[in-house]
Amino acid sequence: MVGLLGAEGAPAAASNAGWFVQHAWVIALLPFISAALTLFFGKRTPGGGPVYGIAAIGAGFVMALGVAWHFVQGGGPYERYVEWFRIGPLHMQLGSYVDGLTAVMLIVVTFVSLMVHVYSLGYMHGDVRYTWFFVVLSLFTGAMLDVVVAGNLFQLLVGWEVMGVCSYLLIGHWYEDPANSGAAIKAFLTTRVGDVPFMFGIFALIFATGMTTSNIQVIGQTVAGGHVSSLLVTAAALLLFGGAIGKSAQFPLHVWLPDAMAGPTPVSALIHAATMVAAGIYLVARTFQVFVSADPIALHVVAIIGAITLLLAAFLALVQDDIKKVLAYSTVSQLAYMVAALGVGPDGYPAAMFHLFTHAFFKALLFLGAGSVIHAVHSNNMSEMGGLRKDMKVTFWTFAIGSAALAGIPPFSGFFSKDEVILAAKDSHTYWLAVVLLLGAVLTAFYTTRMVLLMFFGDFRGHAHAHESPRVMTVPLVLLAGATCVVGLLGFAPLGAPFLDWVSFGGEPIPAVFSPLVAILSIVAVAVGIWVGYVVYRWWRTPDPITRLGPAYELLEHKYYLDDLYWNGIVRPIRDPIAAGVYWTDQHVIDGVVNGTATLAYAFSALVAWFDRSVIDGVVNGAGSAMELFGRGLRTIQTGKVQWYAVGLFAGVILLTVFIIRP
């Protein structure tokens, strides 16, 4: 079946859908094509092959704008499939589902990925695996775009798992360093832990439809109809959320994300802004009807996990010296804002998506800005920076804009989206969550102020001479900074907040609301965090003032001992007695059986060879030798002389006569 599916899943006319909407699947296909071209022809292409990825993502971004224009004009969702294959009654489909949320995510992923591709031209210049880097980068982008356009759970799962493999390859790009390879393995295994419940959640939802479809929209209609057990729907929702916890680095599976900073900085920007971690939030949003139809406990769990993660990560960001780890814990905390907003319910859904949208721009800006600094000073540590605003003016001003958005300073984008999240918690009467969100805003403003002061103010404490990055790296910073300044206005209530209409849950537009009380509380929280950060860090002191927290600092320095718990309670017990036992069994039992069987086979073959040579060949060769002797004997009497033949004849006659007449 190919066509546009209506509300009941029946084919409907596609005349109102523009060309870009009908061909949105091409946006996801282009990066896969560019990855193949870069792989096979990249090294023979001038420049090493990045041109294929940049061209593909650039074309995808233009098409994404065309898709978005359809919804700006008030267009409706479009769903198009071809039948993939069947397993009994289960129809497996391949295609795309395009609505306002899809359009927004297409713009985010293509634009940020395009900036990362361009930025990488300078950052990765001279790398020994330069072409391979762009192969995987394109594949990574394509996998996320597949997740975005997928209209069924199995197609989404394919993109989901390809992203996992690509993240492993990109985080471990410099695998010669054990820290990089270890971080890649940790990220891969930790996210796989979350993928196990995710797959069981898919199976549960397909079972709920009578084993007939994996179409996300049909599943949503089925569970919303009230004909499926509430217990089954609740279990499916929590299982799906397990996948989101792993991919979006929420407690207790958040431990992989900070270590993933060992990879190249452009990879960090792409993972933290537009792919990988955003996939978990997008999964919950795309299957939100399942969460709404489940028992309220499901959304309560989502909100609680978001609140816990928000505070845990924000406190950890306070004590980091590595600039990328500060931003990594910041990402975990900001993702928790989105998770908490989704936990509020339908009222928090657009706020969560709006924060995902704005966060993509300013977090990509911050990571690429951090990469610019690292490229200049050859160090990740803020203790080896300082005073960089004088020599790196473009990087400083763009980084400052991203920091202002992260801290929630008006009128930058982060202020508007965080304000929507807090407002959603307040309007749903989840006051405890609103308090947690405000506390998170204070902590965010504090560690952001600390970060900016340590990097760009005071005296330079590094060893290398700082310099501004090349234009191929600073131009993406300027473009992202410009986007950071304006995208927040899409959710500003006095301007109509069109973003809320594009991503509204259930197709019902949500009226834009501006709460002066929430705005004031948010601004006060940010002001308190900035003021405290400025007072503490306006002059650099050694050691870091944060170390004076004593036992609290030790707790944060050891990351709440969660890594130690996982290492000593899970990894080491598995590695030492279990893995070591399996290795011993493999070496001594399995290999013993295999090698013993080989030895017996060798001995048996030697016996067979002896029997063949000594007996079989002996009989054959003996018969041949006997015939040879007999032939030689005959040859002695075959002289060719007639008289001797006559003598023989008479002798034979005489012998025969004697034999006959003897008594």
N, C-alpha and C positions, 0 to 999 in steps of 0.2 A: 504494500500500500504506500502510495506517495500522495501527500496532500496536506492541507491545513486541517487540524483537528479542532473541533469546537469544544464547548464546555462539557459535553457528554461523550467526547471521544470520537464522534462521527465526523467524517470528512466534511469540510465546509469550503466555501469559495475562497480563493486566495487572491482575489482581484484587488483587495485593499492593501495588500502587503507589497512593499516596494522590492526592487531587485536586490538591494543590499540585505534586507531581512531574509528574503528567500534563499540567499546564498551566504548566509552567515557562517555556515559550516566551512566555507573556503578559508575564512580567517584562521580557523584552527588547522587547516590542512597546509597552509603556506609554510609555517615554520618546519614542519616535517620534511617538506620538499627541499627547503633551504639546507636543512641538516644533511640530507642525502647528497646534495650538490657539493656542500662544503667538504664532506667526507671523501668523496671520490675525485673532486676536481680542485679542492681548496689549495693544496700545495703547488698546483700548477697554474693558479690564478694570481695575477699581480696583487700584492698586499697580503697574501696568505689565505684568502677566502672569506673574510668577514663580510664582504660585499653582498653575498647571497643572503645571509641572515638579516642584515640591515635593510636590504630591499624588500624581503618578505615581510618583516615586522612593520616596516613603513607602509607597505601596501595594506597590511592588515589594519593598521591604525586608521588609514583613510576610509576603509570599508566600515570600521567600527563607528566612525563619525556618521556615516550614512545610515547605519542601523539605529544609532541614537536619534537621528533626525526624525525617523519614523515615529518614535515615541514622544518626541517633543511636539509633534503635530497631533498627538492624541491617538496614535495607532494602537491596535491591540496585539496580543500575543500571537505568535506564529509557530506552528509545530509541523515538522516534516520528517517523515521516516521512510525507509525502505526495509523490507523484511530481511533480516540477517540469516537466521535459521530457526528451526523449531526443535524443541525437545519435548515430545509428547504434546500436551496442551499449551506448553509455555512458548509464546511467540517472542523471539529475540529480535529486536529492532536496532537499526543503526540510523542516526539522524541528528536533528537538532531541535531544541526548544528555545525560542527567543522571546523574552519579555523585557520589561524595563530593567529588572535586575541584571539580566544577561547583557543588555546593552551597556549598562554602567561598568560591569566587570570587564567587558571587551575593551572599553576605552582605557581602563586602569592598566590592564595587563599589557596591552600593546604599547601604550605610551611609555610606561616605566621600562618595559623591556627594550624599547627602541633607545631610550636614554642610556640604559646599561650597555647595550651593544656599542653605541658610539663611544661612550666613556671608556670601554674596555680597549678600544684601539690604542689609547695612550697608556692606560694602566698596565695592560698585559704585553706591551711592545717588548719584543726580544725574548719572550717566554719560550722555553724549549718545546712546549706542546701548545703553541699559539693556535694553530688551526683546529686541533682537537677540542680546545676550550670552546671555540665558537660552534663546533658541531653539537656539543652537549648543551650549550646555552640555548641554541635554537630548539633542540629537542625538548628541553625543560619548559620553554615557553609554549611550545605546541601542546605538551601534555596538560598544562594548566588551562589553555584555551579549550581543549577537549572537555575538561571538567566543567568549564563554564557553559558550553553549548549543549552538553549531553542532556538528552531528555529521558534517558533511562539509566537505571542504577548500574548495570553491567558496563555500559560504555563509560560512565563516570568512573567506575572502578579501574578500568584500563588506564585512563589518564592519571588517576590517583597513584597507581603503582609505578607507572613510568616516571612520574615525578620523584617517587622514592628512590628509584635507581639513579636518576640524574642527580639528585641531591648528593647521593653517595659519591658519584664520580666527580662532582664539582667541589664538594667540601674537601675531598681527598685529592684534589688536582695536583698538589705538590706532595705526593705520597711518600717521597723520599724521607720526609720529616715524620718521625713516629707520631708526633702530636697531631698532624693532619690526618694520617691514616687512621689513628685511633678515634679521632673525632668523627670521621666519616662512618666508621663501623658503629660507633655509639648512636649516631643519628639514625642510621639505617635500622638497627635492631630496636631502638626505642620506639620509633614510629611504627614498626611492624607489630609491636605489642598492642598498639591501639587499633591496628588494621584487623586483628583477629575478631574482636567484638563487632567491628564495622561490617565485616563479611557476614557474620551471623545475623546482624540486623537486616541486611539485604535479604537473606534467606527467610527471615521471619516475615518481612513485608510481602515477599512473593507468595509465601504460604497464605497470608491474609487475603490475597486476591484469588485464592483457589488455584494457585500454580498456573496462572494464565498469562501474566505480564510482569515486566519490570519497569514499565512506564511510570515515571515519577508522578505525572499529573493524574493518571488513572488510579494509582495507589492512593494519592491524596484524596480523591473523590470517594474511594472505597472506604477508607478509614473514617472520613468525615460523615459518611452515611449512617454510622452507628450500628452497622451490621457485623462488625468485627469485635472480638473480645477486647475489653479495655485493658486487661492484663497483658494480652499479646501486643497491643499497640504500645503500651507503656514500656514493655521489655524491648521492643524494636527501637523505640526512641532512645532509650538509655544505651543500647548497643551501638546505635549510630553515633551517639555523642562520644562513645569510647574512641571512635575513629577521629573525631574532631579534637579530642583531648590530645591524642598523639601527634596529629599533624600541626595543630595550632599551639602546641607546647603549653598546655594547661596543666596545673597540678593534678596528679603527681608525676606526669610524664614531661615536665618542662625542662628537665635537666640536659636534654640534648642540644637545645638551641644556643646557649652561650658557648659551648665547646665548638659549635659549627662555625664560629668566627675564625677558626684556623684557616679556612679557605680564602681564596682571593676576595677582596672587598667588593668588586662588582657582583659576585655571587651572593654575598651577604645582603647587598641591597635588593637583589631580585627575590631572594628567599623571604626577606623580612617585609617587603613592601607589596609585591604583586602576586607572588606564587607561594606554594608550599604552605606557609602558615595561614595565608588567607583562605586556602582551600577548606580547612576545617570549619571556619566561620561560614563560608559559602555553602558547605554541605548542610549545616543546620538550617540555614536560611532557605535553601532550595527544598528541603524536606520538612519545612516548618509546620505544614498541615498535620504531619504525624505527631509532632510535639504538642500542638494545640489540641489534638483529638485524644491524646493520652491522658492518664490521670494527672492532676496538677502536680503530683510529686516529681514528675519528670522535669518540668520547668523550674521547680524549686531547686532540684539538684543542679541544673544548669546555672542558676543564679548564684548558688552557694559556691560552686567551683570557681566561677568567675570572680567572686568577691575574695576568696582565699588567694587565688593566683595573683590578683591585682596587688594586694598588700605584700605578699611574699616577694614578688619580683621587684616591686618599687623599693623595698628596703634593701634588697641585694644590690640594686643599682647604685646605692649610696656609697658603697665601699670599694667599687671597682676602680682600678687604675688604668686598665686597658680600655681605650675609648670605644672599641667595637663591642666589648662586653657590656659597657654602660648602655649602649644602644640596643644590645641584644635583650637585656633585662627590661629595658624600656618597651621593646616590642612585646615581650610576654605580658607586661602590665597593660599595655594598650589593647592587646587582643582580649585581655580579661574584661576590659570595659565593654567590648562588643559582646562577649559571651554573657556578661551580666545583663546587658540590655535585652538580649534575646530571651534570657530567663524571666524577664518581666512579663513577656507575652506579646500579643499583637501590637500593643502600643509601643513596645520597645523595639520591634522589628525594624522600622525605617530608621530609627536612631542608630541602631547597630550597623546597618548598611551604610549610613551616612558617615559614621566614624571610620568604617573600613575604607570608604572612598577617600576621605581626606587624609587618613593616615598613610595611605599608599604614597601620596605625593611628598608629604613632608618627611616620612621615614626614608624613602629613597634618596631624597635630598641630603638628609643627615648622614647616611651611610656613604654616599658618594663624596660628600664634603669631608668626612673622616678619612676616606681613601686618599683624597687630595692632600690632606695633611700628612698622612703616613707616607705617601709618595715623596713628600718634601723633606721630612725629618728622619725617615727610615726607622721609625719606631711607633709602636702602638700605644706606648705608655704616656699618659698625660703628665707624669712626673718628669718627662723628658721633653716637654713642650713649653709653652708660655711665650707671650709677646708676639704671636704669629700674625696678629692683625696688621702689623706694620709692613710685613713682607708678602702677605697673602691676602690682599684686600678683597678680591673677588670671592675667594673661599670663605673669608671671614663674614662678609655681609650676607652671602647666601646661606651659610651655616647658621648665622644669627636669625635669619627669617625662619628656617626650619626649626630652630630651637624655640622661637617664640610660639610657633604653631604647636609644638609638642607640649610646651608648658601651659598652653591655653590662654595666651595673651590676645585680647581683641585688638584688631579685627582680623587676625589670622585664622586660617581654616580650623585648626584644632579647637579653638574656643567655641565655635558654633556647634561642632559635632559633639564635643564633650558636654556642652550645655544641653543638647537634645537628650543625651543619655541620662544625665542627672534629672532632667525634667520628666522623662518617662518613668524613672523610679519613683519620683515624687507623686506624679499623677496616678500611679497604680497603688499608692499608699504603702509602698515598700520602703518605709522611711529608713530602716536600718541599712538598706542597700544604698540609699542616697547619701547617708553619712559616710559609708565606706568609700563611695565614689569621690566625695569631697576631700576626704583624707588622702586618697590617692592623688588628687589634684595638687595638694600641698606638697606631697613627697616628690611628685613629678617636677614641679616648679623648682624645688630645692636641688635635686640632682642635676637638672638641666642648667641651673645657674652655676653650680659647681663645675660642671663640664666646660661651659663657655669660659669661665674665669681662668681655669687651669690651662686651657688650650691657647687662649688668645690674649690674655692680659698678664701683667707682671713681666719678669725677665725671662728670656729664653734659657731653658735649662738643658737643652739637648747638646749633641756633639756635631751634627751635620749642619751646614749652612742652609737655612730655610729659603725656599724660592717658590714663586707661584707656579702652579701646574700649567701644562700646555693648554691651548684653546680647545683642543678636542676633549679635554676633561672639564674645563670651566664652562663651556657653552651648555652642556646638559645641566650643570648646576644652576645657571641663570634661568633656563627654561623651567626647571622644576620649582625654582623659587617663585617665578611668576605665577605658575599654577597654584602653588601653595597660598599665594596672596588672594586668589580670586575664587577658588572652588568652594570655599566656605560659604560664600554668598548664595550658593544654590540651595542652601537649607535655612537661609535667614528669613524668619517669619514675616517681617515687614515688607520683604520683596516677593512674597508669595510662596517661597520654599518649593520650587518645582521638583526638586529632588524627591521630596516626600511623596509626590504623586507618581513618579516613575517607579518607585520600588515599594509602593504600598502593598501590604499583605491582603490577599483575597480580592484584589482589584478595586477595593473601595478607597478613594482618595482620603487622606487624613488631613484635616484642616490644620494649617500652620498656626502654632500658638507660641506667643512670646511671653515668658514669665519674668518680669523684672526682679522678683525675689530670687529666683534660681540664678539669674544672670549676676546679680549682686553677690550672692553667696559664692558663686564660682570665681568671680573676680577677686573677692576677698581671700579665698583659699589660695589662689595663684599669687596674690600680692604677699601673703604671709610666707609662702615657700621661697619666693624670690628674695624677700628682705632677709630672712634667716640665712639663706645661702650666701647673699652678698656680705652680711656681717661676718660670717665664718670664714669666707674665702676671698675677701677683697685684697688681702695680702697673702701671698703664698708662704706657708710655713712648713718646715720639715721637722718631725714627720707630719703626715696628713692629719689635720685636726679630727677627722672622723675616727682615728685610732684611739682617741681618748674615751670612747664609749665603753672601754673595758670588756667585760664578759659579753656584752651585746655585740661588740665588734667581732669578738672571736666567733660567736655564733654565726654572724653574717659572713665572716671570712671563710668559714667552713661550709657555707651554703646550707645552713640548718642541719648539717651532717647527713643530708639526704643522699649525696653521692657516696659517702662512706657506707651508709646503710645499704644502698643498692650493691655496692662493690663487695662488702663483707657478708651481706645477707643473701645475695642472689648470685652475683657474678662469680665470686670466688668459690662458694660451695658447689656451683655448677662446674666451674673450671677445674677445681682441684680434685675432689673425690669422684664426681660424676664424669667430667670430661677426661680426667686422668684414667679413671677406670675403663671408660669406653676406649681410650687410646691403648691401654694395656691389653684389653680384650681383642682389639683389632690387631695389635702386633703379635700377640701370643696365641690367641685362640683362632680368630678368623684367618690371619696369615698362616698360623700353624696348620690349620686344616687345608688351606689352599696349597701351601708349600709341601705338606705331607702328601697330599693327593698328587702333586706334581712329581714328588720323589718316587712314589709307588708307580705312577705311570711311566716314569723314566726307567725304573727297574724292570717293569713288565715289558717295556719296549726292548730293553737290552736282552731279556730272555727270548722274546720273539725273534729278535735279530740273530741270536745264537742258533736257535732252532732252525731258522730259515737258512743260515749259512751252513750249519753242520748236518742237518737232517735232510731238509728239502733239497738244498743245493747238492748235498752228498749223494742222494739217490739219483738226481738228475745227472750230476757229473759222473757218478759211477757207471750209470747206464751208457753214457757217452764214451767213457773209457773202455768198457767192455766191447762196445761196437767197434771202437778204434782197433783194439787188439784182434778182434775177429777179422776185421778188414785186412789188417796186416798179415794174418795167417793165410787168408785167401789169396792175398797178393803173392805170397811165396810159391803157391802152386799154380798160379796163372802165369806160366812162363812164355806161352805162345809156341812151344815146340811140340809137334804132333806125336813124336815117338814117346815122349814122357806121358802124354795123355793116354796112349795105347798101353803103356806099362801100367798105368794106374787102373785102366779099365780091366786088364787081365788080372791084376792083383785083386780087384774088387770082386771079380767073378769067382776067383779061387776062394776068397774068404766067404763069399755067400754060399758056395757049394759046400765048403767044410761045415758051415753053420747048419745047412739043411740036412746033410747026410750023417751028422755026428749022432752016435747012439744016445 
